Amino acid sequence: MSTNLEPSAFRKERVFPQRRQKTENAIPLSLLDATTVNFALTNALWLFEKVDLGAGEGTSDFCLRDHLQQSLSATLDAYPQWCGHLKIVGTIDGKVEEAAKHFSPHARRFGRVYAHYGTEDDPGVEFISCRSPATLGMLYPESRTAKQPIWDRQGVSLKAFIPQTKIASPSSSPKSPGQDGLLEPLLAIQLTELACGGFVVAAKITHPLADITSLVQLIKDWSIVSSARLAGSPEPGLNPVFDPALVDSHAAGDIDADQPDNNLVEQTRELPLHRYDWWASSEGAPWPLETPSVFLENSTGESSLPPAGKAMPWSEWDVKQHVSHYTIHLTHDQIEHLWKQSSGTSDRSSPSSSPPSPRTSRHDAVLAHIWSCITRARNFQHDTDPVYCDLAYGLRPVLKLGESFLGSPIIMVSTELSGAVVSASSAPDAEGGVAMALAPLARGIRKTLDRMSRTEAVAAHLHTVAYEKSPQRIWQAFLGRRHILVTTWARAGLYDVDFGLGSRVVYADGIIPELDGDVLIKEAPPSWQADSVPDTAAGRSWTRHGVDVSINICDDDMARLIRDPLLLPEILDGEGV
């Protein structure tokens, strides 16, 4: 995007709940939340059409900025912990600051994090108001899904519309005010008004407090409050659930005991989870994390800790290599085609009434297809060594937490197959046609997820995390040529946001790190396809308008990927819905 279209901030303010907390609170986040301290920030943005409030009384002097800021303040009444501090336990003897002394023993161990709010120096939420000479059409062509299913994102970057505010990190941020006299916030929101009358709302937050489900929950609640105020209705009741202890309560065994249950630890070792040790010495590490000083021997300054996992395979990842970023759009019909192929049944030979295998989902099929295409682009067709699909897997359904549960109840699960097998899952056949064999790959993904969907597996994993020397020590994913790291926003409801302003969401996007192998799967924007998809259970699914897959891989591999004739499946006459 041309720099002259970038937004220019004209006001930065800190927003607090409409009803400020009168009592100080310190609440330990969950074991799973603590594992995400070093994750990239959770962030997303929404592009809206021009505001259209009609010709009613008071609309002529309506100020979008003031209205949204005041609505946000009212919404934050239900999210006071996001306006405070995020702190980390830095001791190994259980001694913590006064506010945390009431925590259970497992929550006072090194590396555990907690929300501390209702204090006099709560930083609040940064709210930035901007203007840009850009129009919606410049930022996002509405015909994109039809005319640009392979969309080069280098020329149209939306990163400039994400707040540039530095977000507080419990492990690294200074705890003293910056040059503006303010502490770093945990959440920042930016409103950018466009030249065409449209606007952009963007938000970013520290990951331990919110995954995408939690962030979207805030935006939806904010839009509900906004709509009620515009309609003159009473303030709506908001019911996000902030109760991290619910996650820890699912841990097996006694996590407050002095020692772990070794049987449970061994059960975890059998699960499809990577165990890369950040503290282990690894040749070629571009940004190694050293063992914290509290674990070093005083006399030698060396760590006496045994390895907790594998050293990082840095030889597989050239972090200096330039990465290309494309968004691939798969239509509803293409996804249905892949879904049927993932059952092992050919669309060409089976009657249309034959249902796909219930053992694989549409998401399994899309993920299998993208993994196969990327692996083939990396030239692993004849490689018998393993490649990995590392997927951020949400545990709300497994733990029965509900979609309104706040936090980051996620784990990174890994499916492992040989490069040759993954590459061949969709490849040209000997006669020049297309031989789709997604079933083994999709079922491999499903088998991995089924193993991690067992409550006893998650319970054992939580027990093990409770006894790690630090929840952040182990990384369950990697990047580079042999991995893809997939974040999925399926069913997040990105397009279910309506501020009551008479303007619909044209496009919603996430900003993920541009690193080799980073992938984001999400709903595509509503479009002309809506009229062609019947109003059935399938038509109402998250794939109704197709799926957008943002892919970051190194330049040479990307050049091969976008030339792959199988990347966009060909739908024959009579196929689809």
C-alpha positions in Angstrom: 0.0 0.0 0.0 1.3 3.4 -0.9 2.6 5.3 2.1 0.4 8.3 1.3 -2.6 6.2 2.0 -1.5 5.1 5.4 -3.6 6.4 8.4 -2.4 9.4 10.4 -3.4 9.4 14.1 -5.0 12.6 15.3 -6.0 11.4 18.8 -4.8 8.8 21.2 -6.7 8.2 24.5 -6.9 5.6 27.2 -10.4 4.2 27.6 -11.6 2.7 30.9 -14.7 0.9 32.0 -17.7 3.2 32.4 -17.9 1.9 35.9 -14.4 1.7 37.2 -13.4 -1.2 39.5 -13.4 -0.1 43.2 -11.6 -3.2 44.4 -8.2 -4.6 43.5 -8.3 -8.0 41.9 -5.5 -10.6 41.1 -6.6 -13.7 39.2 -4.3 -16.4 37.9 -4.7 -17.2 34.2 -5.0 -20.8 33.2 -2.1 -23.2 32.5 -2.9 -23.0 28.8 -3.0 -19.2 28.9 0.5 -19.2 30.4 1.9 -21.3 27.5 1.0 -18.5 25.1 3.0 -15.7 26.7 5.6 -15.7 23.8 3.0 -16.1 21.1 2.3 -13.4 18.5 -0.4 -10.9 19.5 -4.0 -11.7 18.7 -5.1 -9.1 16.2 -7.8 -8.6 13.6 -9.4 -5.8 11.6 -12.8 -5.1 10.0 -13.5 -2.9 6.9 -16.9 -1.3 7.0 -19.0 0.5 4.4 -20.0 4.1 4.8 -22.1 5.0 7.8 -25.8 5.4 6.9 -28.0 6.5 9.8 -30.7 7.9 7.6 -32.2 11.4 8.1 -33.3 11.0 11.7 -32.9 13.7 14.4 -29.3 14.2 15.5 -27.7 12.4 12.6 -26.2 15.5 11.1 -23.8 16.1 13.9 -23.1 12.4 14.6 -19.4 11.8 15.5 -18.4 8.2 14.8 -15.3 8.5 16.9 -17.0 9.7 20.0 -19.9 7.3 19.7 -17.6 4.2 19.3 -15.3 5.4 22.1 -18.2 5.8 24.5 -19.7 2.5 23.5 -16.4 0.8 24.1 -16.2 2.3 27.6 -19.6 0.8 28.4 -18.5 -2.6 26.9 -15.3 -2.7 29.0 -17.5 -2.9 32.1 -17.6 -6.6 31.3 -13.9 -6.8 30.5 -12.1 -5.0 33.4 -9.2 -7.4 33.4 -8.3 -6.3 29.9 -7.7 -2.7 31.2 -5.2 -3.7 33.9 -1.9 -5.5 34.1 -0.6 -8.9 33.2 2.1 -10.2 35.5 4.3 -13.3 35.6 5.8 -15.2 38.6 9.5 -14.9 38.4 10.5 -16.9 41.5 10.9 -20.6 42.2 10.2 -20.6 45.9 6.6 -19.7 45.8 7.1 -16.2 47.1 5.0 -13.8 45.2 3.8 -10.2 45.6 1.1 -9.5 48.1 -1.8 -9.5 45.6 -0.9 -13.1 44.5 -0.4 -14.7 47.9 -3.8 -16.2 48.0 -3.1 -18.3 44.8 -3.1 -22.0 44.9 0.5 -23.5 45.0 0.5 -24.4 41.3 -0.4 -20.9 40.3 2.6 -19.5 42.3 5.2 -21.5 40.3 7.7 -19.9 37.9 6.2 -18.7 34.7 2.6 -18.6 35.7 0.8 -15.4 34.7 -2.0 -13.5 36.3 -4.3 -10.5 35.7 -4.0 -7.7 38.2 -6.6 -5.0 37.8 -8.6 -2.4 39.7 -5.4 -0.7 40.7 -4.7 3.0 40.7 -2.3 2.6 37.8 -4.4 0.4 35.5 -3.2 1.4 32.0 -6.7 1.1 30.3 -7.2 0.4 26.7 -5.5 2.6 24.1 -8.0 4.0 21.6 -6.5 5.6 18.5 -8.5 7.7 16.1 -7.1 8.0 12.6 -7.9 9.3 9.1 -6.7 8.0 5.8 -7.1 9.2 2.2 -7.7 5.6 1.1 -11.1 4.3 0.1 -12.5 0.9 0.6 -12.0 0.1 -3.1 -8.3 0.8 -2.7 -7.9 -1.4 0.3 -10.1 -4.3 -0.7 -11.6 -5.0 -4.2 -15.0 -6.6 -3.5 -14.7 -8.7 -6.7 -11.6 -10.2 -5.3 -13.0 -13.7 -4.5 -14.2 -14.1 -8.0 -11.5 -12.3 -10.0 -8.5 -12.7 -7.7 -8.8 -16.1 -6.0 -5.0 -16.1 -5.8 -4.4 -12.7 -4.2 -0.9 -11.2 -3.7 -0.9 -9.4 -0.4 2.4 -7.6 -0.8 0.8 -4.8 -2.8 -2.2 -4.4 -0.5 -1.1 -4.6 3.1 -3.5 -3.8 5.8 -0.9 -3.9 8.6 -0.8 -0.1 8.7 -4.4 -0.1 10.0 -3.4 -2.2 13.1 -2.5 -0.1 16.1 1.2 0.6 16.3 1.0 0.7 20.1 3.4 -1.5 21.9 1.5 -4.1 23.9 2.6 -4.9 27.4 4.3 -8.3 27.8 4.6 -9.8 31.3 8.0 -11.2 30.6 9.7 -8.3 28.9 7.9 -4.9 29.1 9.2 -2.2 31.3 7.0 -1.6 34.3 7.6 2.2 34.2 5.7 4.8 32.2 6.9 5.6 28.7 7.6 9.0 27.3 3.9 9.8 27.3 3.7 9.1 31.0 1.5 6.0 30.4 2.1 2.3 31.0 1.8 0.0 28.0 -1.7 -1.4 27.6 -2.8 -5.0 27.1 -5.3 -4.0 24.4 -5.2 -1.4 21.7 -8.0 -0.5 19.2 -7.7 1.8 16.2 -10.5 3.5 14.3 -9.6 4.8 10.9 -12.1 6.9 8.9 -11.6 6.6 5.2 -12.1 9.2 2.4 -15.1 7.4 1.1 -17.0 7.5 4.4 -16.1 3.9 5.2 -14.1 3.0 8.2 -11.7 0.4 9.6 -11.8 -1.1 13.2 -8.7 -2.9 14.2 -7.7 -4.5 17.6 -4.7 -6.3 19.0 -4.3 -7.9 22.4 -1.7 -9.9 24.3 -2.4 -13.6 23.6 -2.7 -15.0 27.2 -5.8 -12.9 27.7 -7.5 -13.6 24.4 -7.4 -15.9 21.4 -9.4 -14.9 18.3 -12.7 -16.3 19.8 -12.2 -14.0 22.8 -11.3 -10.9 20.7 -14.3 -11.4 18.4 -16.5 -11.7 21.5 -15.4 -8.3 22.6 -16.0 -6.8 19.1 -19.4 -8.3 19.0 -20.3 -7.1 22.5 -19.1 -3.7 21.5 -21.3 -3.7 18.4 -24.3 -4.8 20.5 -23.8 -1.8 22.9 -23.3 0.5 20.0 -26.5 -0.7 18.3 -28.5 -0.3 21.6 -27.3 3.2 22.1 -28.2 4.3 18.6 -31.7 2.7 19.0 -32.2 4.4 22.4 -32.5 1.0 24.0 -31.4 0.0 27.5 -27.8 -1.1 28.0 -27.7 -4.8 27.1 -26.4 -7.3 29.5 -23.0 -8.7 28.4 -21.9 -12.1 29.7 -18.4 -13.0 28.7 -17.0 -15.6 31.1 -13.6 -14.8 32.7 -12.9 -17.8 34.9 -9.5 -19.3 34.1 -9.7 -21.8 37.0 -12.3 -23.7 35.0 -9.4 -24.8 32.6 -7.1 -25.9 35.4 -9.9 -27.8 37.1 -9.8 -30.3 34.2 -6.2 -31.3 35.0 -5.7 -34.9 36.1 -4.2 -35.7 39.5 -3.2 -33.2 42.2 -1.4 -30.3 40.5 -0.7 -28.7 43.9 1.4 -31.6 45.0 5.1 -31.2 45.2 5.9 -33.7 42.5 4.0 -34.7 39.3 2.4 -38.1 38.7 4.9 -39.8 36.4 2.2 -42.0 34.8 0.3 -38.9 33.7 3.6 -37.4 32.4 4.3 -40.5 30.3 0.7 -40.5 28.9 1.4 -36.9 27.6 4.6 -38.1 25.9 2.5 -40.4 23.7 0.2 -37.6 22.5 0.7 -35.9 19.0 2.4 -32.9 20.5 5.9 -31.5 19.7 8.2 -30.9 22.6 10.8 -28.3 21.4 12.8 -27.0 24.3 13.5 -23.2 24.1 16.2 -23.5 26.7 18.1 -26.3 25.0 21.3 -25.3 23.2 20.7 -25.4 19.5 23.3 -24.6 16.7 22.3 -21.7 14.5 19.5 -20.4 16.8 18.7 -16.8 15.5 17.0 -15.8 18.7 17.7 -18.3 21.5 16.0 -18.0 24.9 18.5 -18.5 27.7 17.7 -20.5 30.8 16.3 -18.0 33.4 18.9 -17.0 36.0 16.9 -18.5 38.9 17.6 -22.0 37.5 21.4 -21.4 37.1 23.9 -22.9 39.5 25.3 -20.0 41.6 28.9 -21.2 41.5 29.2 -22.0 37.8 26.4 -19.9 36.2 25.5 -23.1 34.3 22.1 -24.8 34.2 21.8 -28.1 35.9 18.4 -28.8 34.3 18.0 -31.8 32.1 16.6 -31.3 28.6 12.8 -31.1 28.6 12.4 -31.8 24.9 14.2 -31.7 21.6 16.4 -28.8 20.5 15.0 -26.5 17.9 15.8 -27.8 14.3 17.0 -24.4 13.1 18.8 -25.9 10.1 15.3 -26.4 8.6 14.4 -22.8 8.9 16.3 -19.9 7.2 14.8 -17.0 9.0 16.6 -14.5 6.7 14.9 -15.8 3.6 12.3 -13.5 2.1 8.7 -14.6 2.5 5.8 -14.1 0.1 2.2 -13.6 1.3 -0.8 -14.7 -0.7 -4.5 -15.3 0.2 -6.0 -18.2 -1.6 -9.8 -18.3 -2.0 -11.6 -21.6 -2.3 -15.3 -21.4 -3.3 -18.1 -23.2 -1.6 -18.3 -25.7 -4.4 -14.5 -26.3 -4.4 -14.7 -27.1 -0.7 -17.6 -29.5 -1.2 -15.5 -31.2 -3.9 -12.5 -31.5 -1.6 -14.7 -32.7 1.2 -16.1 -35.5 -0.9 -12.6 -36.4 -2.1 -11.4 -36.5 1.5 -13.9 -39.4 2.1 -12.0 -41.4 -0.6 -15.0 -41.3 -2.9 -14.5 -39.9 -6.4 -17.1 -37.3 -7.4 -17.0 -38.6 -11.0 -18.1 -42.1 -10.2 -20.4 -41.7 -7.2 -24.0 -40.6 -7.2 -24.5 -37.1 -5.9 -26.6 -38.5 -3.1 -23.7 -40.4 -1.6 -22.7 -38.5 1.6 -19.0 -37.8 2.4 -17.5 -39.7 5.2 -18.6 -38.3 8.6 -15.1 -39.0 9.9 -13.7 -36.0 8.1 -14.8 -32.4 8.2 -14.7 -29.6 5.6 -11.9 -28.1 7.7 -10.0 -31.4 7.6 -10.3 -31.4 3.8 -9.3 -27.8 3.3 -6.3 -28.2 5.6 -5.2 -31.5 3.9 -5.4 -29.8 0.5 -3.4 -26.7 1.5 -0.8 -28.8 3.3 -0.4 -31.0 0.3 0.0 -28.1 -2.1 2.6 -26.3 0.1 4.5 -29.5 0.6 4.6 -30.1 -3.2 5.7 -26.5 -3.8 8.6 -27.2 -1.4 9.7 -30.1 -3.7 9.2 -32.9 -1.2 7.7 -35.3 -3.7 10.4 -37.9 -3.2 11.3 -37.1 0.4 10.7 -40.0 2.8 11.4 -37.9 6.0 8.6 -36.5 8.0 6.9 -33.1 7.4 4.5 -31.6 10.0 1.2 -29.8 10.1 1.1 -28.0 13.4 -2.4 -26.8 14.2 -3.6 -24.4 16.9 -6.5 -26.4 18.3 -9.2 -24.8 20.5 -10.3 -26.8 23.5 -13.5 -25.0 24.4 -15.7 -27.8 23.0 -13.5 -30.5 24.7 -13.6 -28.8 28.1 -17.2 -27.7 27.6 -16.3 -24.0 28.3 -18.7 -22.4 25.8 -17.9 -19.8 23.1 -18.2 -16.9 25.6 -15.2 -18.2 27.6 -12.4 -15.7 27.6 -8.7 -16.6 27.4 -6.5 -18.8 25.2 -7.6 -22.4 25.9 -5.6 -23.8 22.9 -2.9 -26.3 22.3 -0.7 -26.9 19.2 -1.2 -30.5 17.8 0.9 -32.0 15.1 0.2 -34.4 12.3 3.3 -36.1 10.9 3.6 -37.9 7.5 6.4 -38.2 5.0 6.9 -35.4 2.5 6.3 -37.9 -0.4 2.9 -39.0 1.1 1.7 -35.4 1.7 2.8 -34.2 -1.7 1.1 -37.0 -3.5 -2.3 -36.5 -1.8 -3.3 -34.4 -4.8 -1.2 -34.7 -7.9 -1.5 -35.0 -11.7 -2.1 -38.6 -12.7 -0.3 -40.5 -15.5 -2.9 -39.5 -18.1 -2.6 -35.8 -17.4 -5.8 -35.7 -15.4 -6.2 -35.1 -11.7 -5.9 -38.0 -9.2 -7.1 -36.6 -5.9 -6.2 -38.8 -2.9 -6.9 -36.6 0.0 -8.5 -39.3 2.1 -5.3 -40.6 3.8 -4.2 -37.1 4.6 -7.5 -35.8 5.8 -8.0 -38.9 7.9 -4.5 -38.5 9.4 -5.5 -35.0 10.5 -8.8 -36.2 11.9 -7.1 -39.0 13.8 -4.7 -36.5 15.4 -7.6 -34.3 16.4 -9.6 -37.2 17.7 -6.7 -38.2 20.0 -6.6 -34.7 21.4 -10.4 -34.5 21.8 -10.4 -37.0 24.6 -10.8 -35.4 27.9 -8.4 -37.8 29.6 -5.7 -36.7 27.1 -6.2 -33.0 27.8 -6.3 -33.7 31.5 -2.9 -35.5 31.4 -1.5 -32.6 29.3 -2.7 -30.0 31.8 -1.1 -32.0 34.6 2.2 -32.1 32.8 2.2 -28.3 32.0 1.6 -27.6 35.7 4.9 -29.2 36.5 7.1 -27.8 33.6 9.9 -25.6 34.9 8.1 -22.9 32.9 4.9 -23.1 30.9 6.7 -21.1 28.2 9.7 -23.5 28.0 8.1 -25.9 25.5 7.1 -24.9 22.0 4.7 -27.3 20.4 5.2 -26.1 16.9 7.9 -24.9 14.5 8.3 -23.2 11.1 10.5 -23.5 8.1 10.5 -26.0 5.3 9.3 -29.1 7.1 6.4 -27.4 9.0 3.3 -25.4 8.5 1.9 -23.6 11.5 -1.8 -23.2 11.0 -4.1 -20.9 12.9 -7.8 -21.4 12.2 -10.6 -18.9 12.6 -13.3 -21.2 11.3 -16.6 -20.4 12.9 -15.2 -17.4 14.7 -18.1 -15.3 13.4 -15.9 -12.6 11.9 -18.7 -11.2 9.8 -21.3 -11.3 12.6 -20.4 -7.7 13.6 -23.0 -4.9 13.2 -22.5 -1.6 15.1 -26.0 -0.5 14.1 -24.5 2.2 11.7 -26.2 0.9 8.5 -22.8 -0.3 7.3 -21.9 -3.9 6.7 -18.5 -5.6 7.0 -16.9 -5.7 3.6 -13.9 -7.7 4.7 -12.3 -9.0 7.9 -8.7 -10.1 8.2 -6.1 -11.2 10.6 -2.5 -10.1 10.7 -0.1 -13.0 11.3 3.7 -13.0 11.2 5.1 -13.2 7.7 7.2 -16.3 8.5 7.9 -19.3 6.3 5.0 -21.7 6.9 2.6 -19.5 8.7 -1.0 -20.1 7.6 -4.4 -18.7 8.5 -7.7 -20.3 7.6 -10.8 -18.2 8.0 -14.3 -17.5 6.6 -14.4 -15.6 3.3 -16.6 -12.5 3.1 -20.2 -12.7 2.0 -20.5 -12.2 -1.7 -22.5 -13.0 -4.8 -22.1 -16.7 -4.0 -24.7 -16.4 -1.2 -27.4 -16.5 -3.8 -26.1 -19.7 -5.4 -25.9 -21.7 -2.2 -29.1 -23.3 -1.0 -30.3 -22.5 2.5 -29.6 -26.0 3.9 -27.4 -27.1 6.8 -24.4 -27.1 4.5 -25.4 -23.8 3.0 -25.5 -22.2 6.5 -22.1 -23.6 7.4 -18.9 -21.5 7.9 -17.9 -22.4 4.3 -21.1 -20.9 2.8 -19.2 -18.1 1.1 -16.0 -20.1 0.7 -12.8 -20.0 2.6 -9.8 -17.7 2.6 -6.4 -19.2 3.3 -3.5 -16.8 4.0 -0.2 -18.4 3.3 3.3 -17.2 4.0 6.2 -19.2 2.5 9.5 -18.3 1.0 9.5 -16.7 -2.5 10.7 -19.7 -4.6 8.2 -22.0 -3.0 5.4 -19.5 -3.4 6.2 -19.1 -7.1 5.7 -22.9 -7.5 2.6 -22.9 -5.3 0.6 -20.3 -7.3 1.5 -22.1 -10.6 0.2 -25.4 -9.2 -2.8 -26.4 -11.4 -4.3 -28.2 -8.5 -4.3 -25.3 -6.0 -7.8 -24.2 -7.2 -9.7 -27.5 -7.7 -11.5 -27.7 -11.1 -15.2 -28.2 -10.7 -16.8 -30.2 -13.5 -20.3 -29.7 -14.8 -22.8 -31.3 -12.4 -20.5 -31.1 -9.4 -20.9 -29.0 -6.3 -24.3 -28.2 -4.8 
